[in-house]
Amino acid sequence: MTNNNNTTREQERADLYRTIWQIANDLRGSVDGWDFKQYVLGFLFYRFISENLTHYINEQERKIDPNFDYAKLSDEQAEMGRAVTVKEKGFYILPSDLFVNVRDRAKNDPNLNETLTRVFHNIENSAKGTDSEDDLKGLFDDLDVNSNKLGNTVEKRNQKLVKILDAIGDMPLSNGKFTESTIDLFGDAYEFLMTMYASNAGKSGGEFFTPQEVSELLARITTVGKKEVNKVYDPACGSGSLLLKFAKILGKENVRIGFFGQEINLTTYNLCRINMFLHDINFNKFNIAHGDTLTDPKHWDDEPFDAIVSNPPYSIKWEGDSNPVLINDPRFAPAGVLAPKSKADLAFVMHMLSWLSPRGTAAIVSFPGVLYRGGAEQKIRKYLIDNNYIDTVIQLPPDLFFGTTIATCILVLKKNKKDNSTLFIDASAEFVREGNKNKLSEQNREKILNAFIERKDIPHFAKLVPNQTIAENDYNIAVSTYVAQKEEREEVDIKKLNAEIDQIVARQAELRKAIDAIVKELEDNG
Protein backbone atom coordinates (compact mmCIF):
# COMPACT_ATOMS: atom_id res chain seq x y z
CA MET A 1 0.00 0.00 0.00
CA THR A 2 2.87 2.34 0.81
CA ASN A 3 4.42 1.81 -2.63
CA ASN A 4 1.10 2.65 -4.28
CA ASN A 5 0.84 5.83 -2.19
CA ASN A 6 4.38 6.82 -3.12
CA THR A 7 3.68 6.16 -6.80
CA THR A 8 0.50 8.24 -6.63
CA ARG A 9 2.35 11.06 -4.89
CA GLU A 10 5.12 11.03 -7.47
CA GLN A 11 2.55 11.09 -10.27
CA GLU A 12 0.78 14.03 -8.61
CA ARG A 13 4.07 15.86 -8.34
CA ALA A 14 4.97 15.13 -11.99
CA ASP A 15 1.54 16.40 -13.16
CA LEU A 16 1.98 19.47 -11.01
CA TYR A 17 5.41 20.32 -12.40
CA ARG A 18 4.17 19.94 -15.98
CA THR A 19 1.32 22.34 -15.24
CA ILE A 20 3.65 24.87 -13.62
CA TRP A 21 6.04 24.67 -16.54
CA GLN A 22 3.19 25.34 -18.94
CA ILE A 23 2.03 28.35 -16.94
CA ALA A 24 5.51 29.79 -16.73
CA ASN A 25 6.16 29.48 -20.44
CA ASP A 26 2.76 29.88 -22.10
CA LEU A 27 1.09 32.56 -20.01
CA ARG A 28 3.77 35.11 -19.32
CA GLY A 29 3.97 36.28 -22.95
CA SER A 30 6.08 39.43 -23.06
CA VAL A 31 6.46 39.62 -19.28
CA ASP A 32 9.98 38.82 -18.07
CA GLY A 33 10.03 35.49 -16.23
CA TRP A 34 11.50 37.05 -13.12
CA ASP A 35 8.66 39.61 -12.97
CA PHE A 36 6.01 37.06 -13.88
CA LYS A 37 6.88 34.91 -10.88
CA GLN A 38 5.08 37.46 -8.69
CA TYR A 39 1.79 36.65 -10.42
CA VAL A 40 2.19 32.88 -10.36
CA LEU A 41 3.34 32.80 -6.73
CA GLY A 42 0.83 35.44 -5.67
CA PHE A 43 -2.18 33.63 -7.13
CA LEU A 44 -0.88 30.31 -5.83
CA PHE A 45 -0.82 31.88 -2.37
CA TYR A 46 -4.32 33.33 -2.85
CA ARG A 47 -5.66 29.90 -3.79
CA PHE A 48 -3.88 28.23 -0.87
CA ILE A 49 -5.19 30.53 1.87
CA SER A 50 -8.69 30.37 0.36
CA GLU A 51 -8.75 26.56 0.44
CA ASN A 52 -6.95 26.40 3.76
CA LEU A 53 -9.51 28.70 5.39
CA THR A 54 -12.44 26.91 3.76
CA HIS A 55 -11.17 23.56 4.99
CA TYR A 56 -10.65 24.94 8.50
CA ILE A 57 -14.19 26.35 8.76
CA ASN A 58 -15.82 23.33 7.10
CA GLU A 59 -14.07 20.98 9.50
CA GLN A 60 -15.54 22.85 12.47
CA GLU A 61 -19.05 23.28 11.09
CA ARG A 62 -19.48 19.77 9.67
CA LYS A 63 -19.40 18.37 13.17
CA ILE A 64 -22.91 19.83 13.37
CA ASP A 65 -23.98 19.92 9.71
CA PRO A 66 -22.22 17.31 7.48
CA ASN A 67 -23.33 19.20 4.33
CA PHE A 68 -21.95 22.58 5.36
CA ASP A 69 -19.88 24.35 2.66
CA TYR A 70 -18.33 27.70 3.55
CA ALA A 71 -17.77 28.58 -0.12
CA LYS A 72 -21.55 28.56 -0.68
CA LEU A 73 -22.40 30.65 2.37
CA SER A 74 -23.58 34.25 1.95
CA ASP A 75 -21.21 36.99 3.04
CA GLU A 76 -23.78 38.18 5.59
CA GLN A 77 -23.91 34.76 7.25
CA ALA A 78 -20.14 34.42 7.14
CA GLU A 79 -19.55 37.70 8.98
CA MET A 80 -20.72 36.08 12.21
CA GLY A 81 -17.65 33.89 12.37
CA ARG A 82 -15.07 36.54 11.49
CA ALA A 83 -13.71 37.39 14.96
CA VAL A 84 -13.19 33.80 16.11
CA THR A 85 -11.60 32.74 12.82
CA VAL A 86 -9.18 35.69 12.68
CA LYS A 87 -8.05 34.89 16.21
CA GLU A 88 -7.23 31.31 15.14
CA LYS A 89 -6.07 31.70 11.53
CA GLY A 90 -4.84 35.30 11.53
CA PHE A 91 -6.97 36.41 8.54
CA TYR A 92 -10.45 36.14 7.04
CA ILE A 93 -11.87 35.81 3.54
CA LEU A 94 -15.57 36.22 2.87
CA PRO A 95 -17.12 33.49 0.66
CA SER A 96 -17.54 35.84 -2.31
CA ASP A 97 -13.83 36.68 -2.12
CA LEU A 98 -12.58 33.08 -2.10
CA PHE A 99 -10.37 32.06 -5.01
CA VAL A 100 -12.86 29.51 -6.33
CA ASN A 101 -15.73 32.04 -6.45
CA VAL A 102 -13.69 34.89 -7.91
CA ARG A 103 -12.42 32.51 -10.58
CA ASP A 104 -15.95 31.36 -11.45
CA ARG A 105 -17.02 34.98 -12.08
CA ALA A 106 -13.75 36.13 -13.67
CA LYS A 107 -14.62 35.69 -17.37
CA ASN A 108 -17.77 37.76 -16.99
CA ASP A 109 -16.24 40.41 -14.73
CA PRO A 110 -15.21 43.46 -16.82
CA ASN A 111 -13.70 44.95 -13.66
CA LEU A 112 -11.70 41.89 -12.65
CA ASN A 113 -8.60 43.96 -11.89
CA GLU A 114 -10.60 46.10 -9.47
CA THR A 115 -12.23 43.03 -7.96
CA LEU A 116 -8.86 41.42 -7.26
CA THR A 117 -7.44 44.66 -5.84
CA ARG A 118 -10.40 44.88 -3.46
CA VAL A 119 -10.13 41.19 -2.47
CA PHE A 120 -6.42 41.45 -1.67
CA HIS A 121 -7.05 44.66 0.28
CA ASN A 122 -9.83 42.95 2.26
CA ILE A 123 -7.64 39.98 3.17
CA GLU A 124 -4.89 42.23 4.52
CA ASN A 125 -7.39 44.45 6.34
CA SER A 126 -8.94 41.42 8.03
CA ALA A 127 -5.83 41.21 10.21
CA LYS A 128 -5.73 44.88 11.17
CA GLY A 129 -5.57 45.48 14.89
CA THR A 130 -4.78 41.80 15.60
CA ASP A 131 -1.65 39.84 16.45
CA SER A 132 -1.28 38.78 12.83
CA GLU A 133 -1.36 42.29 11.32
CA ASP A 134 2.39 42.49 10.69
CA ASP A 135 2.42 39.01 9.13
CA LEU A 136 -0.28 39.88 6.56
CA LYS A 137 0.60 43.50 5.87
CA GLY A 138 1.88 44.10 2.34
CA LEU A 139 1.74 40.47 1.23
CA PHE A 140 0.03 41.39 -2.04
CA ASP A 141 2.01 44.57 -2.71
CA ASP A 142 4.07 42.97 -5.47
CA LEU A 143 1.03 41.49 -7.20
CA ASP A 144 0.18 44.47 -9.42
CA VAL A 145 -2.96 43.48 -11.33
CA ASN A 146 -3.00 46.88 -13.04
CA SER A 147 0.51 46.65 -14.49
CA ASN A 148 1.00 47.44 -18.17
CA LYS A 149 3.25 44.36 -18.28
CA LEU A 150 0.06 42.29 -18.38
CA GLY A 151 -1.40 44.25 -21.27
CA ASN A 152 -1.81 47.75 -22.69
CA THR A 153 -5.52 47.97 -21.89
CA VAL A 154 -7.70 46.95 -18.96
CA GLU A 155 -9.41 44.37 -21.19
CA LYS A 156 -6.12 42.75 -22.18
CA ARG A 157 -4.87 42.76 -18.59
CA ASN A 158 -8.08 41.13 -17.41
CA GLN A 159 -7.80 38.47 -20.11
CA LYS A 160 -4.33 37.64 -18.84
CA LEU A 161 -5.57 37.56 -15.22
CA VAL A 162 -8.37 35.13 -16.20
CA LYS A 163 -5.80 32.82 -17.79
CA ILE A 164 -3.61 32.93 -14.69
CA LEU A 165 -6.59 32.25 -12.39
CA ASP A 166 -7.66 29.30 -14.53
CA ALA A 167 -4.15 27.89 -14.77
CA ILE A 168 -3.56 28.15 -11.01
CA GLY A 169 -7.04 26.81 -10.33
CA ASP A 170 -6.42 23.80 -12.58
CA MET A 171 -3.22 22.82 -10.80
CA PRO A 172 -3.69 19.30 -9.38
CA LEU A 173 -3.19 20.31 -5.76
CA SER A 174 -6.19 19.61 -3.57
CA ASN A 175 -8.50 17.36 -5.63
CA GLY A 176 -11.49 18.55 -3.61
CA LYS A 177 -9.77 17.77 -0.31
CA PHE A 178 -7.31 19.59 1.93
CA THR A 179 -4.94 17.21 3.69
CA GLU A 180 -1.27 17.16 4.73
CA SER A 181 -0.56 15.81 1.26
CA THR A 182 -2.30 18.86 -0.20
CA ILE A 183 -0.15 21.17 1.90
CA ASP A 184 2.96 19.31 0.76
CA LEU A 185 1.93 19.72 -2.88
CA PHE A 186 1.43 23.47 -2.46
CA GLY A 187 4.88 23.59 -0.87
CA ASP A 188 6.33 21.51 -3.70
CA ALA A 189 4.79 23.85 -6.26
CA TYR A 190 6.36 26.85 -4.55
CA GLU A 191 9.80 25.21 -4.31
CA PHE A 192 9.67 24.14 -7.96
CA LEU A 193 8.76 27.65 -9.05
CA MET A 194 11.49 29.24 -6.94
CA THR A 195 14.10 26.81 -8.24
CA MET A 196 12.98 27.36 -11.83
CA TYR A 197 12.93 31.14 -11.58
CA ALA A 198 16.20 31.30 -9.64
CA SER A 199 18.00 29.13 -12.19
CA ASN A 200 16.80 31.36 -15.03
CA ALA A 201 17.37 34.66 -13.27
CA GLY A 202 21.14 34.47 -12.94
CA LYS A 203 22.70 36.45 -10.12
CA SER A 204 19.45 37.99 -8.90
CA GLY A 205 17.96 34.53 -8.40
CA GLY A 206 20.88 33.35 -6.31
CA GLU A 207 20.48 36.28 -3.96
CA PHE A 208 17.35 34.92 -2.34
CA PHE A 209 17.25 31.17 -2.89
CA THR A 210 19.52 28.43 -1.56
CA PRO A 211 19.38 25.10 -3.46
CA GLN A 212 17.35 22.53 -1.55
CA GLU A 213 20.24 20.06 -1.22
CA VAL A 214 22.44 22.66 0.48
CA SER A 215 19.51 23.75 2.65
CA GLU A 216 19.01 20.15 3.75
CA LEU A 217 22.68 19.72 4.64
CA LEU A 218 22.66 22.87 6.78
CA ALA A 219 19.47 21.82 8.53
CA ARG A 220 20.78 18.35 9.27
CA ILE A 221 24.06 19.72 10.61
CA THR A 222 22.22 21.93 13.10
CA THR A 223 19.87 19.15 14.23
CA VAL A 224 22.44 16.42 14.97
CA GLY A 225 21.51 14.90 18.32
CA LYS A 226 18.34 16.99 18.63
CA LYS A 227 14.71 15.94 18.43
CA GLU A 228 13.34 19.42 19.06
CA VAL A 229 14.45 23.05 19.45
CA ASN A 230 12.85 26.20 20.78
CA LYS A 231 13.67 28.59 17.95
CA VAL A 232 15.40 28.57 14.56
CA TYR A 233 16.78 31.73 12.95
CA ASP A 234 18.10 33.03 9.63
CA PRO A 235 19.36 36.66 9.64
CA ALA A 236 19.39 36.83 5.81
CA CYS A 237 16.40 34.61 5.17
CA GLY A 238 15.62 35.46 1.53
CA SER A 239 12.49 33.56 0.53
CA GLY A 240 12.71 31.33 3.62
CA SER A 241 13.99 28.16 1.94
CA LEU A 242 16.49 27.41 4.73
CA LEU A 243 13.98 27.90 7.53
CA LEU A 244 11.43 25.71 5.79
CA LYS A 245 13.93 22.96 5.02
CA PHE A 246 14.71 22.98 8.74
CA ALA A 247 10.99 22.56 9.44
CA LYS A 248 10.84 19.61 7.04
CA ILE A 249 13.91 17.86 8.49
CA LEU A 250 13.06 18.27 12.18
CA GLY A 251 9.28 18.63 11.81
CA LYS A 252 7.59 22.00 12.31
CA GLU A 253 5.84 20.63 15.38
CA ASN A 254 9.28 20.07 16.94
CA VAL A 255 10.14 23.77 16.73
CA ARG A 256 8.35 24.70 19.92
CA ILE A 257 8.34 28.49 19.73
CA GLY A 258 8.87 29.21 16.07
CA PHE A 259 10.79 30.43 13.03
CA PHE A 260 12.55 33.78 12.99
CA GLY A 261 14.22 35.66 10.15
CA GLN A 262 15.09 39.02 8.67
CA GLU A 263 15.37 40.10 5.03
CA ILE A 264 16.55 43.42 3.60
CA ASN A 265 14.84 43.14 0.18
CA LEU A 266 11.15 44.08 0.43
CA THR A 267 9.93 41.84 -2.40
CA THR A 268 11.84 38.85 -1.06
CA TYR A 269 10.60 39.60 2.46
CA ASN A 270 7.05 39.33 1.14
CA LEU A 271 7.90 36.07 -0.65
CA CYS A 272 9.25 34.63 2.59
CA ARG A 273 6.05 35.33 4.50
CA ILE A 274 3.99 33.89 1.65
CA ASN A 275 6.23 30.83 1.75
CA MET A 276 5.54 30.36 5.46
CA PHE A 277 1.79 30.37 4.90
CA LEU A 278 2.10 28.06 1.89
CA HIS A 279 3.89 25.52 4.10
CA ASP A 280 1.09 25.82 6.69
CA ILE A 281 3.18 27.56 9.31
CA ASN A 282 0.63 29.78 11.01
CA PHE A 283 1.22 33.45 11.81
CA ASN A 284 1.83 32.70 15.50
CA LYS A 285 4.73 30.34 14.67
CA PHE A 286 6.85 32.70 12.54
CA ASN A 287 8.31 36.17 12.91
CA ILE A 288 9.88 37.46 9.70
CA ALA A 289 11.15 41.05 9.83
CA HIS A 290 12.17 43.54 7.15
CA GLY A 291 15.40 45.51 7.38
CA ASP A 292 19.21 45.45 7.54
CA THR A 293 20.25 42.76 10.01
CA LEU A 294 23.74 44.15 10.57
CA THR A 295 22.77 47.72 11.45
CA ASP A 296 19.14 47.33 12.49
CA PRO A 297 18.47 43.81 13.82
CA LYS A 298 14.83 43.22 14.69
CA HIS A 299 15.01 40.21 17.01
CA TRP A 300 16.84 41.45 20.11
CA ASP A 301 13.89 40.29 22.24
CA ASP A 302 13.85 36.82 20.68
CA GLU A 303 17.52 35.76 20.87
CA PRO A 304 19.27 33.48 21.67
CA PHE A 305 18.45 30.81 19.09
CA ASP A 306 19.02 27.05 19.35
CA ALA A 307 19.64 26.66 15.62
CA ILE A 308 20.83 29.16 13.03
CA VAL A 309 20.96 28.35 9.31
CA SER A 310 21.99 31.00 6.83
CA ASN A 311 23.40 31.81 3.41
CA PRO A 312 24.13 35.55 3.78
CA PRO A 313 25.17 37.66 0.77
CA TYR A 314 28.83 37.31 -0.17
CA SER A 315 31.27 40.19 0.39
CA ILE A 316 28.72 42.99 0.37
CA LYS A 317 29.52 46.49 1.61
CA TRP A 318 28.37 47.69 5.03
CA GLU A 319 28.97 50.68 7.32
CA GLY A 320 31.72 49.01 9.32
CA ASP A 321 34.06 51.40 11.16
CA SER A 322 32.52 54.45 9.46
CA ASN A 323 29.75 54.00 12.03
CA PRO A 324 31.35 54.59 15.48
CA VAL A 325 28.43 52.91 17.24
CA LEU A 326 29.08 49.48 15.72
CA ILE A 327 32.42 48.81 17.45
CA ASN A 328 30.56 48.96 20.78
CA ASP A 329 27.70 46.78 19.55
CA PRO A 330 27.66 43.66 21.78
CA ARG A 331 27.52 41.49 18.67
CA PHE A 332 30.78 42.81 17.21
CA ALA A 333 32.72 44.27 20.16
CA PRO A 334 34.16 40.97 21.50
CA ALA A 335 36.45 40.58 18.47
CA GLY A 336 37.88 44.04 19.02
CA VAL A 337 37.63 44.86 15.33
CA LEU A 338 34.90 45.17 12.70
CA ALA A 339 34.69 43.32 9.40
CA PRO A 340 35.99 45.45 6.50
CA LYS A 341 33.53 47.93 5.02
CA SER A 342 33.90 46.24 1.63
CA LYS A 343 33.37 42.71 2.96
CA ALA A 344 30.60 42.15 5.53
CA ASP A 345 30.91 38.32 5.58
CA LEU A 346 32.38 38.01 9.07
CA ALA A 347 30.03 40.69 10.41
CA PHE A 348 27.21 38.22 9.69
CA VAL A 349 29.22 35.45 11.37
CA MET A 350 29.79 37.56 14.51
CA HIS A 351 26.10 38.52 14.59
CA MET A 352 25.02 34.86 14.44
CA LEU A 353 27.57 33.78 17.04
CA SER A 354 26.29 36.47 19.40
CA TRP A 355 22.70 35.30 19.05
CA LEU A 356 23.47 31.57 19.25
CA SER A 357 22.34 29.84 22.44
CA PRO A 358 24.94 28.06 24.62
CA ARG A 359 23.73 24.67 23.35
CA GLY A 360 22.98 25.78 19.82
CA THR A 361 24.58 25.17 16.44
CA ALA A 362 24.96 27.62 13.55
CA ALA A 363 25.65 26.47 9.97
CA ILE A 364 26.61 29.35 7.67
CA VAL A 365 27.41 29.31 3.95
CA SER A 366 30.38 31.64 3.48
CA PHE A 367 32.58 33.12 0.76
CA PRO A 368 35.92 31.24 0.75
CA GLY A 369 37.97 34.43 1.18
CA VAL A 370 36.91 34.68 4.83
CA LEU A 371 39.03 31.60 5.54
CA TYR A 372 42.40 33.12 4.69
CA ARG A 373 42.24 36.89 4.04
CA GLY A 374 44.40 39.08 6.28
CA GLY A 375 43.75 42.35 8.12
CA ALA A 376 40.60 42.69 10.20
CA GLU A 377 39.27 39.34 9.00
CA GLN A 378 42.37 37.56 10.32
CA LYS A 379 41.84 39.23 13.71
CA ILE A 380 38.21 38.07 13.78
CA ARG A 381 39.30 34.52 12.92
CA LYS A 382 41.83 34.74 15.76
CA TYR A 383 39.02 35.64 18.16
CA LEU A 384 36.86 32.76 16.88
CA ILE A 385 39.65 30.17 17.09
CA ASP A 386 41.14 31.33 20.40
CA ASN A 387 37.69 31.13 21.99
CA ASN A 388 37.02 27.74 20.37
CA TYR A 389 33.84 28.80 18.56
CA ILE A 390 34.53 27.26 15.15
CA ASP A 391 33.47 23.64 15.21
CA THR A 392 33.88 22.67 11.54
CA VAL A 393 34.87 24.14 8.19
CA ILE A 394 33.45 22.34 5.13
CA GLN A 395 34.73 23.08 1.64
CA LEU A 396 31.86 22.71 -0.85
CA PRO A 397 32.12 21.98 -4.58
CA PRO A 398 32.01 24.82 -7.13
CA ASP A 399 28.92 25.77 -9.14
CA LEU A 400 26.28 24.71 -6.60
CA PHE A 401 24.50 28.04 -6.32
CA PHE A 402 22.42 30.07 -8.76
CA GLY A 403 24.16 33.11 -10.15
CA THR A 404 27.71 32.11 -9.20
CA THR A 405 30.16 29.31 -9.93
CA ILE A 406 32.47 29.86 -6.94
CA ALA A 407 33.22 27.06 -4.51
CA THR A 408 31.73 28.20 -1.20
CA CYS A 409 32.25 26.80 2.29
CA ILE A 410 30.21 26.12 5.42
CA LEU A 411 31.26 27.47 8.82
CA VAL A 412 29.77 25.56 11.75
CA LEU A 413 29.77 27.46 15.05
CA LYS A 414 29.21 26.13 18.56
CA LYS A 415 29.70 27.48 22.07
CA ASN A 416 29.80 24.12 23.82
CA LYS A 417 32.54 22.14 22.07
CA LYS A 418 34.05 19.17 23.91
CA ASP A 419 37.49 19.46 22.31
CA ASN A 420 39.86 22.31 21.51
CA SER A 421 40.19 21.43 17.84
CA THR A 422 38.56 22.31 14.54
CA LEU A 423 37.34 19.77 12.00
CA PHE A 424 38.11 20.36 8.32
CA ILE A 425 36.15 18.52 5.61
CA ASP A 426 37.11 18.68 1.93
CA ALA A 427 33.86 18.02 0.05
CA SER A 428 35.02 19.81 -3.09
CA ALA A 429 34.66 16.60 -5.13
CA GLU A 430 31.32 15.57 -3.60
CA PHE A 431 28.86 16.41 -6.35
CA VAL A 432 26.97 15.15 -9.38
CA ARG A 433 26.42 17.20 -12.52
CA GLU A 434 22.76 17.90 -13.35
CA GLY A 435 21.95 20.21 -16.24
CA ASN A 436 24.17 23.25 -16.06
CA LYS A 437 24.83 23.10 -12.30
CA ASN A 438 26.49 20.83 -9.78
CA LYS A 439 24.36 19.22 -7.11
CA LEU A 440 24.90 17.50 -3.76
CA SER A 441 23.40 14.04 -4.12
CA GLU A 442 21.97 12.16 -1.14
CA GLN A 443 25.14 10.08 -1.06
CA ASN A 444 27.29 13.23 -1.08
CA ARG A 445 25.30 14.73 1.79
CA GLU A 446 25.49 11.54 3.84
CA LYS A 447 29.26 11.35 3.44
CA ILE A 448 29.69 14.94 4.60
CA LEU A 449 27.27 14.55 7.50
CA ASN A 450 28.83 11.29 8.70
CA ALA A 451 32.29 12.89 8.73
CA PHE A 452 30.85 15.83 10.68
CA ILE A 453 29.29 13.50 13.26
CA GLU A 454 32.26 11.13 13.64
CA ARG A 455 34.76 14.00 13.94
CA LYS A 456 37.74 11.82 13.00
CA ASP A 457 40.53 11.95 10.45
CA ILE A 458 39.65 10.47 7.06
CA PRO A 459 42.52 10.41 4.53
CA HIS A 460 42.12 13.12 1.89
CA PHE A 461 38.66 14.05 3.21
CA ALA A 462 38.59 15.09 6.88
CA LYS A 463 41.15 16.28 9.40
CA LEU A 464 40.73 17.22 13.08
CA VAL A 465 43.28 19.96 13.76
CA PRO A 466 44.27 21.34 17.20
CA ASN A 467 43.55 25.05 17.45
CA GLN A 468 47.18 25.62 18.47
CA THR A 469 48.23 24.38 15.01
CA ILE A 470 45.79 26.82 13.40
CA ALA A 471 47.26 29.65 15.47
CA GLU A 472 50.75 28.68 14.27
CA ASN A 473 49.40 28.98 10.70
CA ASP A 474 48.38 32.61 11.33
CA TYR A 475 44.74 31.56 11.77
CA ASN A 476 44.37 30.41 8.19
CA ILE A 477 41.37 28.08 8.19
CA ALA A 478 41.25 27.20 4.48
CA VAL A 479 40.45 23.49 4.22
CA SER A 480 43.23 22.88 1.67
CA THR A 481 45.78 23.93 4.30
CA TYR A 482 44.95 20.91 6.47
CA VAL A 483 43.40 18.22 4.26
CA ALA A 484 45.95 16.75 1.85
CA GLN A 485 44.78 16.26 -1.71
CA LYS A 486 44.81 12.71 -3.00
CA GLU A 487 47.76 12.06 -5.31
CA GLU A 488 46.25 11.50 -8.73
CA ARG A 489 49.49 10.80 -10.63
CA GLU A 490 50.28 7.24 -11.66
CA GLU A 491 53.10 5.44 -9.88
CA VAL A 492 56.27 5.34 -11.99
CA ASP A 493 58.46 2.21 -12.38
CA ILE A 494 61.92 3.84 -12.15
CA LYS A 495 63.81 0.80 -13.49
CA LYS A 496 61.53 0.54 -16.49
CA LEU A 497 61.74 4.28 -17.08
CA ASN A 498 65.56 4.21 -16.93
CA ALA A 499 65.67 1.34 -19.40
CA GLU A 500 63.44 3.28 -21.79
CA ILE A 501 65.70 6.34 -21.42
CA ASP A 502 68.77 4.19 -22.21
CA GLN A 503 67.05 2.94 -25.35
CA ILE A 504 66.21 6.51 -26.39
CA VAL A 505 69.82 7.64 -25.79
CA ALA A 506 71.19 4.72 -27.83
CA ARG A 507 68.77 5.42 -30.64
CA GLN A 508 69.77 9.09 -30.52
CA ALA A 509 73.45 8.11 -30.93
CA GLU A 510 72.63 5.92 -33.93
CA LEU A 511 70.69 8.75 -35.56
CA ARG A 512 73.56 11.18 -34.99
CA LYS A 513 76.00 8.74 -36.68
CA ALA A 514 73.65 8.34 -39.63
CA ILE A 515 73.23 12.10 -39.99
CA ASP A 516 76.99 12.64 -39.74
CA ALA A 517 77.54 10.06 -42.49
CA ILE A 518 75.03 11.77 -44.77
CA VAL A 519 76.59 15.16 -44.17
CA LYS A 520 80.13 13.80 -44.87
CA GLU A 521 78.95 12.17 -48.10
CA LEU A 522 77.38 15.45 -49.24
CA GLU A 523 80.58 17.35 -48.43
CA ASP A 524 82.78 14.82 -50.31
CA ASN A 525 80.53 14.99 -53.37
CA GLY A 526 80.44 18.78 -53.18
HELIX and SHEET records of a PDB file:
HELIX    1   1 THR A    2  GLN A   22  1                                  21    
HELIX    2   2 ILE A   23  LEU A   27  3                                   5    
HELIX    3   3 GLY A   33  GLU A   61  1                                  29    
HELIX    4   4 TYR A   70  LYS A   72  5                                   3    
HELIX    5   5 ASP A   75  ALA A   78  1                                   4    
HELIX    6   6 GLU A   79  GLY A   81  5                                   3    
HELIX    7   7 ARG A   82  LYS A   89  1                                   8    
HELIX    8   8 PRO A   95  ASP A   97  5                                   3    
HELIX    9   9 PHE A   99  ALA A  106  1                                   8    
HELIX   10  10 LEU A  112  ASN A  125  1                                  14    
HELIX   11  11 GLU A  133  LEU A  136  1                                   4    
HELIX   12  12 ASN A  148  LEU A  150  5                                   3    
HELIX   13  13 VAL A  154  ASP A  170  1                                  17    
HELIX   14  14 GLU A  180  ALA A  201  1                                  22    
HELIX   15  15 LYS A  203  GLY A  206  1                                   4    
HELIX   16  16 GLN A  212  THR A  222  1                                  11    
HELIX   17  17 SER A  241  LEU A  250  1                                  10    
HELIX   18  18 LYS A  252  ASN A  254  5                                   3    
HELIX   19  19 LEU A  266  LEU A  278  1                                  13    
HELIX   20  20 PHE A  283  LYS A  285  5                                   3    
HELIX   21  21 GLY A  320  SER A  322  5                                   3    
HELIX   22  22 LEU A  326  ASN A  328  5                                   3    
HELIX   23  23 ALA A  333  ALA A  335  5                                   3    
HELIX   24  24 ASP A  345  SER A  354  1                                  10    
HELIX   25  25 PRO A  368  LEU A  371  5                                   4    
HELIX   26  26 ALA A  376  ASP A  386  1                                  11    
HELIX   27  27 GLU A  442  GLU A  454  1                                  13    
HELIX   28  28 ASN A  467  GLU A  472  1                                   6    
HELIX   29  29 VAL A  479  THR A  481  5                                   3    
HELIX   30  30 ILE A  494  ASN A  525  1                                  32    
SHEET    1   A 9 PHE A 286  HIS A 290  0                                        
SHEET    2   A 9 VAL A 255  GLU A 263  1                                        
SHEET    3   A 9 VAL A 229  ASP A 234  1                                        
SHEET    4   A 9 PHE A 305  SER A 310  1                                        
SHEET    5   A 9 LEU A 356  SER A 366  1                                        
SHEET    6   A 9 CYS A 409  LYS A 414 -1                                        
SHEET    7   A 9 ILE A 390  GLN A 395 -1                                        
SHEET    8   A 9 SER A 421  ASP A 426  1                                        
SHEET    9   A 9 ALA A 462  PRO A 466 -1                                        
SHEET    1   B 2 VAL A 432  GLU A 434  0                                        
SHEET    2   B 2 LYS A 437  LYS A 439 -1                                        
END                                                                             
